[in-house]
């Protein structure tokens, strides 16, 4: 596979000495990464518009609220990952994290540096961009090394595209000293990408090989088109312990790749795929531990995803916008302020909903409307059960 995953990372200090910015040998690949950033930022207005997070409502229970001081925002992410790693769990202090978006060029290194400062200072876990370019070009690798250089104690996720050789998994992990490895799947993006792959037949076996070769747990993630019930079952069957359903509604890589085409565009696929909430509500009971991303605009969207079954929620576009178009110095301070505000408001929302922990959000009553309701009804999701969860908990 030729594409680089979307990936926003975190790490660094814009005010301390760092490795030189990478000078990629493959200029077309580098140009594509920078072009992705430009096109993603142009979509910010679209991303702020209505999406399926607006189709989920909570039933307001006026007397069920709790003291916000009692709220614990921490989450536990259970993992299992093949024969190399025993089952275990990570404890994250917040239920949201910096998700993957870009990397590998001078410009995206500046962006990552500002994101990284904020991640380090706020304690957010963070994902880096696809390290494929760094594994192929030693100069580009320096742009990823800044992550551990500037954030030696943070929780870092490396990112690698499905279809890469299994031997790339330990290389990607070593490059960042990563705690986990995201393996991204992006068939829709590849279909529209002018230089994309069209052979998806070996992807499941590739995920299995990369997982087996990785020295750390693997998180399989979509890039914005959702993971279906069947896909989650197939991942569980091969031993994948964590999946980011990464649904439709945020940065649209179909639209981005269409904008890069000069002919034969794929706008006919607009709206293809499932939203994060659709994927969460449709997930089987035996799914891997679920993370969610795609279209997360506010702390309320974070709480909705948690109530729908996510253990934690990835945020990319909203955080990228906060640090500025080119990662100019000072962007980290703006993002730090935003993250602290999100923490404060997330805590208040937990209290309003009567939940002192993420697990208690699973007892809130959910009303599903609009396109999301149509999807859930057609897929046999128990809509009445979702609307009466609090009563079931009291029985």
N, C-alpha and C positions, 0 to 999 in steps of 0.2 A: 504494500500500500504506500502511496506516495504522499498522502496529505499529512499535515501537522495538525494535531488536535488543537482546538481552541484551548487556551489555558492561561489563566491568570495566575501569577504566582505572587508570592509574598516573600519578602526577605530583603534585608539590606539596610544600609544606613547611608543616606545620600551625603552625609557629612563626615564620612570616614573613608580611609583609603580602600579602594576595591581593585579587583582585577580589571584590566582594560576591557572596554566593550568589544564584543566579538566582531570580526570582519569576515562574514561567511564567504566561503569559496563559491558556493552556488548562489549567484546573485539573483536568479529567478526565484529561487526558493525564499531567499531573504525578502525580496520585493513582495512576494505573496503574503508573508507574515505581516509586513507593514500595511499592505493593502487591506488585509483582514481587519486590522485595528481601525483604519479610516472608515471602512464600510460598517463595522459594528457600531462605531460612535454615531454614524449617520442614522442608525436605527433607534437611537435612544427615545425619540418621540413615539415610535411604534411600540417599543417595549413598555412604555409607561401607560399605553392605552389599555382598553379592556382585554383581559385574558381569562382563562378558566379559573384562576384564583377568585375572580369575582362571582363565580357560580357556586361557591360554597359559603353558606351562612351558618353561624352558630345560633342555637336557641338560647336566648338570654334568660338566665336564671338569676333573678334579682337578689336573692338572698343566699346565694351559694359562694359568693366571693370570699377570698382569703386575704390575709395580711401580706402585702408585697414583700415585707421583710423576711417572710418565711420561704419565699420562692427560691428554689435551687435551679439555676439555669444549666447546670452541668448535665451532660449526657454520657452514656456508656455505649460504646460501639463494639458489639461482639463480632469476633472474626473467627474464621477457620480457613485454612489455606493449604490444602494438600498435605503431603507426608512430611515436608520439611519443618512445618510450624505447628506447634500445639495450639489448640483452641485457646482463645483468651479474649480480652477486651481492652479498649482504650478508654480513658476518661478524658473528655474534653470539657473545658470550663464554660463553654458557650454552645448553644444548639445550632449555630451557624458558623460558616468558615469561608475562606477565600477560595473560590473554585478556579479551575484552570482556564486560561484564555490565550496567552501568547508567549513568545520568547525567541531568542536566537539572533537578534539584530541589535545594533547600537541603540536604536530608538526604543525597542521593547525592553532592553536592559534597563534603561532609565525608568521606564514605567514600573518594571518589576522591583527596582530599588525602592521607589516610593511606596509601593504596595507592601514591600517587605518590612520597611520601618514600621508601618502601621500594624502589620501582623505581629511583629515582635513586641511592640509596645502594648498591644491589647490582648495578647495571648491567643490570637486566633490560629487554628490550624490553617494550612495553606497548601495549595497545589501549584506546581510549576507548569509551564507550557510543555508541549511535546518536546522531548529531548532527542528526537530522531536526528535533527540537524546537527546537534552537538556530538552524537555518536559517529556521524559521518564526517565531521569537520572539527579538528582540534581547536581551531581558533574560536568557533562558536561555543565550544564547551566552556570557555572562560566566562561567558555570559551567564551560564547556569551555576557555575561554581560560587558566584557571589551570594547565592542563597544561604549555603551553610557558613560561608565566611562571615556574613552579617547576622545570621540568626542561628547560632550554634546549638541552641537548646530547644528550638521550636519544633512543632510537629509538622513535617514536610512530606508531601506526596509527590513523587516523580510521576511523569506521564509519558506513555509510549503508545503508539498506534498498533492496533491489531494487524497481523500480517508481518510484523518485524520478526527476524530470527530469534529463537528462544534465548540465544546467548546474549541478546541485547538487554534482557530483563535485569540480570545482575549488574551489567555495565551502567544502566540507567540509575539503578539504586545506589551504586557506588559513587556516581558522579555527584549526587546530592546528599549522600549519607541519609537517604530517605527512610522514613518510618513505614511507608506504604507505597505501592505502585498502582497508579491508575492505568488501566488499559482501555483506550477509547475505541468505540465502534461507531462508524459514521457513514453507513452505506448511502444515505440520502445525499449527504454532502459530496461523497465521491461520485455519485451519479451526475450531479450538476457541475462538478469541478472540471474545467477544461482538460486538465492533465490527470484527472482522477482514474482510479482503478474501476473496472467493471466486473471483476471476478471476486465474488463474495463466498464462493463455495467452501473455502477452507477456514473461514473465520472462527468457527466454534473450536476446531482442533487447534488453531493458532492460540486462542485464549487458553486452552488447556495446557499447551506447551509452555507458554509464557508464565502461567501460574505455577507450573511445576518447577520452572527454572528460577523463579524469583526468590530471593532470600528473605523477603518480607511479604506480608499479606497483600493480595491483589484486590483492587476495586475495579470492577468493570463498569464503565460509564458510557452512556449515549452522549451525543453532542447537541441534542435539542429536538429529538423526535420520539423520545419515549422508549421504554422497555415493556413489552407486552407480558401477559401472564405466561404464555408459552416460553418466551425468551428467558424469563426469570427462572422458570422450572428447569430449562436446559442448562442454565448457568449453575443452578444448585446441583444438578445431576453430575456435573464434572468437578464439583468441589469448590466452586467460587463462593466465598463467604460474604462478600459485600458487593452491592450494586447501587450505582447512582442512576436513577431512572431518567434524569435529565430530559425533561419533556419540552414540548412545543410551547412557545409564548414569550421566550426571551430573545437573545441574539439568534437570528435566523440565518443559518449557514447555507440554506438553499438560496435565499435571496442574495447573500453575499457572493456565492459562486456564480449565480446568474448575472450579477452585475459585472463580473469579470469576463463574461463570454462575449464574443463578437457575432455569434450566430448559433442557432439551434438551442435556444434557452429553454429552461425547464419550469417556467412560471406556472405551467399547468399543474405542478405538484404543490402549489401554495396551500398551506393548511394540512399537508400530509403529516401523519403520525399522531401520537397521543401527547396530551399535556402531562405534566408531572403529577397532578392530582388524579387524572384518569389512570395513570400507571399505578399509583399507590393504592387507589380504591379497588383496582382490578387484580392486584397482586395475590398470588396464592399463599396459603398459610405456611407452606414450606419454602417460601422464597428466601434468598439470602437476606442478611441485614440490609435494610433499605436506607439509602440517602436520596435526597431529592434536590433538583435544581432546574432552572429553566423558567424565566419569567418572574423571578422573585424580585419584587419592587420595594417592599416595605416590611417592617417587623410583623405586621398582620399576616402577610403572605407566609412568612416563616412559621408562625404559629398554626396557620391552616395546614401547612404541609406536615407538621409534627402531629397534629390531631388526626390527619389522614393516614398516618402510619410511618412517616419518616423518622429515623433516629436523629438525623441532623440534616441541615439544609445548606447547600452551596450557593454562594452569591458571587456574581462576576460583574455584569454590566453596571450595576448600581455603584459598586466599589471603584471600578475603572473610571467612571464619570467623575467621581469625587476627587481623584488625584490629578485630573487634567489630561488634556489631549496627548501631551508628550512626556508626562511624568516630570513636569517642571519641579524644581526644588520648592518645598512647602506643601506639595500635594499630600504628603504623608500626614501632615498636621491636620489637614481637612478631613482625611479619611479617619484618623484617630478620633476626632470629634464626632464624626458620623457613627462610627462603630460604638462608641460609648453611649451615644444617644439611642442606637438600636438596642443595646443591652438594657438601658433604662426602660424603654417602651415595651420591650419583650417581657420584662419582669412585670410591668403593670398589666399587660394583657393576660398573662398567666393568672394574676390575682383576680382580675375581672371575671375570668372564666372558672374560677374556683379550683385552679390547679397549682399545687405547690411544686410539682415536678413535671417533666415531659410525659411520664407514664400516665399521670392523672389527666392529661389532655385527651387520652384515649377513651375517657368516660364522658366527654362532652357530647351533646346532641348536635348532629350535623344535618342541615337541610341542603340538598343538592338541586340546583336549578339549571335551566338553559341547556347548552350543548353538552355540558358535563353530565347532566341528568340523562340525556338521551343516550349517551355512550354507556353509562352505568346500567340503565334499564336494559339495553340491548345485550349487554354482557352478563346480565343476571346478578348484578351487585345488589345486596339486600338494602335497598334505600330506606325501608321502614325501620330496619334494625339500626341503621346509622342515626335515624331521627329519634330513637328511643334508647340510646346507649346508657344514659344516666339511670333510667329505670331498671335496666338489666343489672346494673351494678348494685342497685339497692336490694334486688330480689334475694 
